[in-house]
Every structure is written in C-alpha cells, then in structure tokens.
Amino acid sequence: MVYVLSVLIGFLTAFVGSIAGLGGGIILVPSLLLLSQLLDSFSWAAPQNIVGISLLVMVFTGLSSSISYMKKGRVDYRSGRIFLSGAIPGGILGSWLNQFVSEDAFSLYLGILMLLLSAMFFIKKKEPIVSQPVHSKGIVRTVLIDGEKFSYTYSMAAAVSIAFAVGVLSGMFGIGGGSLIVPAMILLFGFPPHIATATSMFMILFLSLISSSTHIVLGHVPWQYVWLFIPGAWIGGTLGAKVNQLLKGKTVEWILRILLVVIGFRLILQGIG
C-alpha cells in the first residue's frame, strides 16, 4: 500500500504543481501529513521528514517541468536568476528553522499561509503591458506569448527581498516556493501567468536543490521512502507542464485559487484538531 500511494502522490503533486507553477510541495506535504494520521504504514512521516522528502522530490519535478517549459521559450532566465539570489539564502535559513516547529503548529501555520496566499488573488493585479513600456528605473522585461508581445517591470530590491522571504517559508514548510512566488510575480510585478509558472518551476529546481541539501545534512531525509515518489514526480511534472501550455492564463489563476483555499482549510482543521 505504501508503495502504490507514494508513486500516486508523487505523480499527482507534480502534475498539479507543474500546471500552476507550485512545484507540488503544496500538495505532497498536506497529503503525507494526513496519511501519517490515518495509516500506520506512514507513521514515519514527521514534519521534518515530510519537508525533506518534498524538497528532494521537487528537484525532479522542477527539472522535468523546466525542460518542457524551456523548449517552449516560457522561462524568463534573467528574472529567475534575480529571484534566486534572494531565495537561496532564505531557503537555507528556513530549512534550519524547520527543526524547531512541532507537527500541530506546522499544519496550522501552513494552512493560514495558504489562505493568505489565496486572498492575494483578490487584490487588483498589475497587468502586463501589451507593448514596450516607457523607461523604468527597475528591471524591464519583454516576452512573446503566442505571437503577442507582453512587457512587465519590477524593482530588483523588491524582487530579492520577496524572494528571500519566499525561500525561508519554502525551506521551513517544504512547499517549493511556487505557491508564494507565482502570486507575487503575477499580482505585484505584472508577469503573464504562463511566464510566472514557467519561471517559478525553473527557480524551484535550484531552490529545492539547495534547501534539500540542508535537510540532508540535518538528517531529515528518510531515503528508503524518497525513491518511491521520484518516478511519479518526473512523469507528472512533464505532463503538467504540457497541460499548462494548453490553458488560458485566467484558468491557471483559478486553479491556484481553488488549490490554496481547499488545502489551507484542511491544514488549519488538522492543526487545531
């Protein structure tokens, strides 16, 4: 049973996570927390072990998804490197802080975080401009999506600061950072949703690699179970990236909203139960 469920969870988390640019940890972590309470075969799944597995699996999810997105030219490499300069140090710090969080507090805090992220999508967002913008003091990016040109601008200081906070929360909760950085890219900086999700998966690859290394050093990774999640994650990440390219930007946003609300409420109930 543990083998079948692990492969299935690996596939579903990567598939859904890749579609929305979340990396899958937002689904894998709550799933394992729930199974640890329902099945004896998952009694090994303490919060620290779950986060370690989640981040390591997301290395493979990020790699498979990024390859698909790169082929379609959806990844904004320059922006990805800028955000990573803040996210990587934050991820190391968050991974170290994770060891001090109890299971109930872990579920409660993560659930509240998910609801706050969902609420962000009701904020009026900064729209990408369908032409080259006027000169800006910040970073100016222009991309071509299905023959249409979009431009967006953002401050480097704001990007690095937000990315650092995202890295801390990613390392602490094992959610990969996509559920945090994608809303920020879309709402605050005007990234087109397809570029935000693709660039997020590119970032998740490197952020998860660094954060998971910290968890490995801390002894949080149960290696006998990790390998069960990786095959499903690789296949799910590849398929999810292909499905994303067939969806409209608004559809991707609604998938994000629904996922965050459902999982947020479930985690809060688990944390206070």
C-alpha positions in Angstrom: 0.0 0.0 0.0 2.7 2.5 0.9 4.5 1.9 -2.4 1.3 2.5 -4.6 0.2 5.5 -2.6 3.7 7.1 -2.7 4.0 6.7 -6.5 0.5 8.1 -7.0 1.1 11.0 -4.6 4.4 11.8 -6.4 2.6 11.9 -9.8 -0.4 14.0 -8.7 1.6 16.5 -6.7 4.0 17.1 -9.6 1.2 17.1 -12.3 -1.0 19.7 -10.5 2.0 21.6 -9.1 3.6 21.9 -12.6 0.3 23.2 -14.1 0.1 26.0 -11.6 3.9 26.5 -11.1 3.8 25.4 -7.5 6.3 22.6 -7.6 3.9 20.2 -5.9 5.0 20.5 -2.3 1.8 22.3 -1.5 0.0 19.0 -2.2 2.6 16.5 -1.2 3.2 18.0 2.3 -0.5 18.1 3.4 -1.1 14.6 1.8 1.7 13.0 3.8 0.6 14.8 7.0 -2.9 13.4 6.6 -1.7 9.8 5.8 0.6 9.9 8.8 -2.5 10.2 11.0 -4.6 7.7 9.1 -2.3 4.8 8.2 0.4 3.1 10.4 2.5 2.5 7.2 3.1 6.3 7.1 3.8 6.7 10.8 7.4 7.6 9.8 6.1 10.9 8.2 7.0 13.5 10.8 7.0 17.2 9.6 10.8 17.3 9.3 10.8 14.0 7.2 8.0 15.2 5.0 9.7 18.5 4.2 12.9 16.8 3.4 11.2 14.4 1.0 9.1 17.2 -0.5 12.1 19.4 -1.3 14.1 16.5 -2.7 11.2 15.3 -4.9 10.7 18.8 -6.2 14.2 18.8 -7.6 13.0 16.2 -10.1 9.6 17.9 -10.6 11.4 21.2 -11.3 13.9 19.5 -13.7 11.2 17.7 -15.7 8.9 20.7 -15.9 11.7 23.2 -16.7 12.8 21.1 -19.6 9.3 21.2 -21.1 8.9 25.0 -20.4 12.4 25.8 -21.8 11.5 24.1 -25.1 8.5 26.4 -25.4 10.6 29.5 -24.5 8.4 30.3 -21.5 11.2 30.7 -18.9 12.4 34.2 -18.0 16.0 33.3 -17.1 17.2 36.8 -16.1 14.3 37.3 -13.7 14.7 33.7 -12.4 18.4 34.4 -11.5 17.4 37.7 -9.8 14.8 36.0 -7.6 17.1 33.1 -6.9 19.7 35.4 -5.5 17.3 36.1 -2.6 15.5 32.8 -2.4 18.6 30.5 -2.0 19.9 32.1 1.2 16.3 32.2 2.5 15.9 28.5 1.7 18.9 27.6 3.8 17.7 29.6 6.7 14.2 28.2 6.5 15.5 24.6 6.3 17.4 25.1 9.5 14.4 26.7 11.3 12.1 23.8 10.4 13.6 21.5 13.1 12.1 23.8 15.8 8.4 23.5 14.6 6.0 21.0 16.1 3.6 19.0 14.0 0.4 20.7 15.0 1.9 24.2 14.7 3.4 23.2 11.3 -0.1 22.3 10.0 -1.8 25.4 11.4 0.8 27.9 10.2 1.0 26.4 6.7 -2.8 26.4 6.5 -3.0 30.1 7.4 -0.3 30.8 4.9 -2.3 29.1 2.1 -5.4 31.1 2.9 -3.4 34.4 2.9 -2.0 33.5 -0.5 -5.4 32.8 -1.8 -6.7 36.1 -0.6 -3.9 37.8 -2.6 -5.6 36.8 -5.8 -8.5 39.1 -5.0 -6.1 42.1 -4.9 -6.2 44.1 -8.1 -3.1 43.0 -10.0 -0.6 44.9 -12.1 -1.4 43.9 -15.6 1.4 43.1 -18.2 1.6 45.7 -20.9 1.0 44.6 -24.5 3.9 46.7 -25.8 7.3 48.1 -24.8 6.7 50.2 -21.6 8.2 53.6 -21.0 11.7 53.8 -19.5 11.7 52.5 -15.9 14.2 52.6 -13.1 13.7 48.9 -12.4 14.0 45.8 -14.5 12.1 45.8 -17.8 11.3 42.5 -19.5 9.5 41.8 -22.7 8.3 38.3 -23.8 6.4 36.9 -26.8 3.4 34.6 -26.0 1.6 33.0 -28.9 2.6 35.9 -31.2 1.6 38.6 -28.7 4.3 40.8 -27.0 4.0 41.5 -23.3 6.2 43.7 -21.1 6.5 44.0 -17.3 8.7 45.9 -14.9 9.8 45.4 -11.3 12.3 46.7 -8.7 15.3 44.5 -8.1 15.4 45.3 -4.4 11.7 44.3 -4.1 12.2 41.1 -6.1 15.2 40.0 -4.0 13.5 40.9 -0.7 10.3 39.0 -1.5 12.3 36.0 -2.9 14.3 35.8 0.4 11.0 35.6 2.4 9.8 33.0 0.0 13.0 31.0 0.4 12.6 31.0 4.2 9.0 29.8 4.0 9.9 27.2 1.4 12.7 25.7 3.4 10.6 25.7 6.5 7.4 24.2 5.1 8.7 22.2 2.1 6.3 23.8 -0.4 8.9 24.7 -3.0 8.2 28.4 -3.0 6.0 28.3 -6.2 2.8 28.9 -4.2 4.4 32.1 -2.9 6.5 33.4 -5.8 3.9 32.9 -8.5 1.2 35.1 -6.9 3.9 37.8 -6.2 5.1 37.6 -9.9 1.5 37.9 -11.2 0.0 40.4 -8.7 2.9 42.7 -7.8 5.1 42.7 -10.9 2.6 42.0 -13.8 4.2 38.8 -15.1 1.9 37.0 -17.5 0.7 33.8 -15.7 2.4 31.4 -18.2 5.7 33.1 -17.8 5.3 33.2 -14.0 4.6 29.5 -13.7 7.4 28.5 -16.1 10.0 30.8 -14.4 8.8 29.5 -11.0 9.5 25.9 -11.9 13.0 27.0 -13.1 13.6 28.6 -9.7 12.1 25.7 -7.8 14.7 23.3 -9.4 17.6 25.3 -7.9 15.9 26.4 -4.6 14.8 22.8 -3.8 18.3 21.5 -4.6 19.8 23.9 -2.1 17.1 23.5 0.6 17.0 19.7 0.3 20.8 19.6 0.7 20.4 21.4 4.0 17.8 18.9 5.2 20.0 16.0 4.1 22.8 17.4 6.3 20.4 17.7 9.2 19.3 14.1 8.7 15.7 14.8 7.8 15.5 12.7 4.6 14.3 9.0 5.0 16.0 7.7 1.9 14.1 4.4 1.9 10.9 6.3 1.0 12.2 9.1 -1.2 12.8 6.8 -4.2 9.1 5.8 -4.2 8.0 9.4 -5.1 10.5 10.3 -7.8 9.2 8.2 -10.8 5.7 9.6 -10.4 7.0 13.1 -9.9 9.1 13.0 -13.1 6.2 11.9 -15.2 3.7 14.2 -13.5 6.0 17.2 -13.9 6.4 16.6 -17.6 2.7 16.1 -18.3 1.7 19.1 -16.1 3.9 21.4 -18.0 2.4 20.3 -21.3 -1.1 20.8 -20.0 -0.2 24.3 -18.7 0.6 25.4 -22.2 -2.9 24.5 -23.4 -4.6 26.5 -20.7 -5.5 30.2 -20.6 -3.8 32.5 -18.1 -7.1 33.0 -16.2 -7.6 29.3 -15.9 -4.2 28.9 -14.3 -5.1 31.6 -11.8 -8.3 29.9 -10.8 -6.5 26.6 -10.3 -4.2 28.4 -7.9 -7.1 30.0 -6.0 -9.0 26.7 -5.5 -6.0 24.7 -4.5 -4.9 27.2 -1.9 -8.3 27.6 -0.3 -9.1 23.8 -0.1 -5.6 22.9 1.2 -5.5 25.8 3.6 -8.7 25.0 5.4 -7.8 21.3 5.6 -4.4 22.1 7.2 -6.0 24.5 9.7 -8.5 21.9 10.8 -5.7 19.4 11.2 -3.6 21.8 13.2 -6.3 22.7 15.7 -7.9 19.2 15.8 
